[in-house]
Amino acid sequence: MDLGMLRKMQKLQKEIEAKTEEFNEKEFTLEKHGIEIVAKGSKKIISIKFKEVFLLDPEDAETTEDLLVLLINQLYEQIDEEEKQLMPAMPNGLGF
């Protein structure tokens, strides 16, 4: 491999690393049913807030738990979709 090709590959690697770091720090928000969930691109949950008067029936905590799981999974799907759009042409192993 010649020196020019090696430099291009190093530059590409740095660009990928920068995009990856930027994406991992980006915040994603999903708000539904009076609940707001914020996560980073790295899928670290930052916050869960009850935005409206959210009535939790102590006898039915399972419904709220199920709703939180559903919303977190929807937020993760949103993150995955944006991640795919960010690096559509990257060969396997070079992306995130």
C-alpha positions as CSV (number, residue, x, y, z in Angstrom):
1,M,0.0,0.0,0.0
2,D,1.4,3.4,-0.9
3,L,1.8,6.3,1.5
4,G,-1.0,8.3,-0.2
5,M,-3.5,5.5,0.3
6,L,-2.4,5.1,3.9
7,R,-3.0,8.8,4.6
8,K,-6.4,8.7,3.0
9,M,-7.4,5.7,5.2
10,Q,-6.1,7.5,8.3
11,K,-8.1,10.6,7.4
12,L,-11.2,8.5,6.8
13,Q,-10.7,6.8,10.2
14,K,-10.4,10.1,12.0
15,E,-13.6,11.3,10.2
16,I,-15.4,8.2,11.3
17,E,-14.2,8.6,14.9
18,A,-15.3,12.2,14.9
19,K,-18.8,11.4,13.5
20,T,-19.1,8.5,16.0
21,E,-18.2,10.7,19.0
22,E,-20.6,13.4,17.8
23,F,-23.4,11.0,17.3
24,N,-22.9,9.3,20.6
25,E,-23.2,12.7,22.4
26,K,-26.3,13.8,20.4
27,E,-29.5,13.9,22.4
28,F,-32.7,12.3,21.2
29,T,-36.1,13.0,22.7
30,L,-39.3,11.1,22.5
31,E,-42.5,12.5,24.2
32,K,-45.7,10.5,24.2
33,H,-48.6,9.9,26.6
34,G,-47.3,12.6,28.9
35,I,-43.9,11.0,29.3
36,E,-40.6,12.5,27.9
37,I,-37.6,10.3,27.6
38,V,-34.2,11.7,26.6
39,A,-31.2,9.5,25.6
40,K,-27.9,10.0,23.9
41,G,-26.9,8.4,20.6
42,S,-24.9,5.9,22.7
43,K,-28.3,4.8,24.1
44,K,-27.6,6.1,27.6
45,I,-30.9,7.3,29.1
46,I,-30.4,10.9,30.4
47,S,-33.9,11.6,31.8
48,I,-37.4,10.3,32.1
49,K,-40.0,13.0,32.9
50,F,-43.7,13.0,33.5
51,K,-44.7,16.1,31.5
52,E,-48.4,16.2,32.3
53,V,-50.4,15.1,35.3
54,F,-49.6,11.5,35.1
55,L,-51.8,9.3,37.2
56,L,-50.3,6.1,38.3
57,D,-52.7,3.6,39.7
58,P,-50.8,1.8,42.5
59,E,-52.8,-1.2,41.7
60,D,-51.7,-1.1,38.0
61,A,-48.0,-0.1,38.1
62,E,-47.4,-2.8,35.4
63,T,-49.1,-0.6,32.8
64,T,-46.8,2.3,33.5
65,E,-43.8,-0.1,33.4
66,D,-44.9,-1.5,30.1
67,L,-45.4,2.0,28.7
68,L,-41.9,3.1,29.7
69,V,-40.4,0.0,28.1
70,L,-42.3,0.6,24.9
71,L,-41.3,4.3,24.7
72,I,-37.6,3.5,25.4
73,N,-37.6,0.9,22.7
74,Q,-39.2,3.4,20.3
75,L,-36.6,6.0,21.1
76,Y,-33.8,3.4,20.5
77,E,-35.4,2.6,17.1
78,Q,-35.3,6.3,16.3
79,I,-31.6,6.4,17.3
80,D,-30.8,3.3,15.2
81,E,-32.6,4.8,12.2
82,E,-30.6,8.0,12.3
83,E,-27.4,6.0,12.8
84,K,-28.1,4.1,9.6
85,Q,-28.8,7.3,7.7
86,L,-25.5,8.9,9.0
87,M,-23.3,6.2,7.7
88,P,-25.1,4.4,4.8
89,A,-22.1,3.8,2.7
90,M,-19.7,2.5,5.3
91,P,-18.5,-1.1,4.9
92,N,-19.2,-3.4,7.8
93,G,-16.8,-2.9,10.6
94,L,-16.0,0.7,9.8
95,G,-19.2,2.3,11.1
96,F,-20.4,2.7,14.6
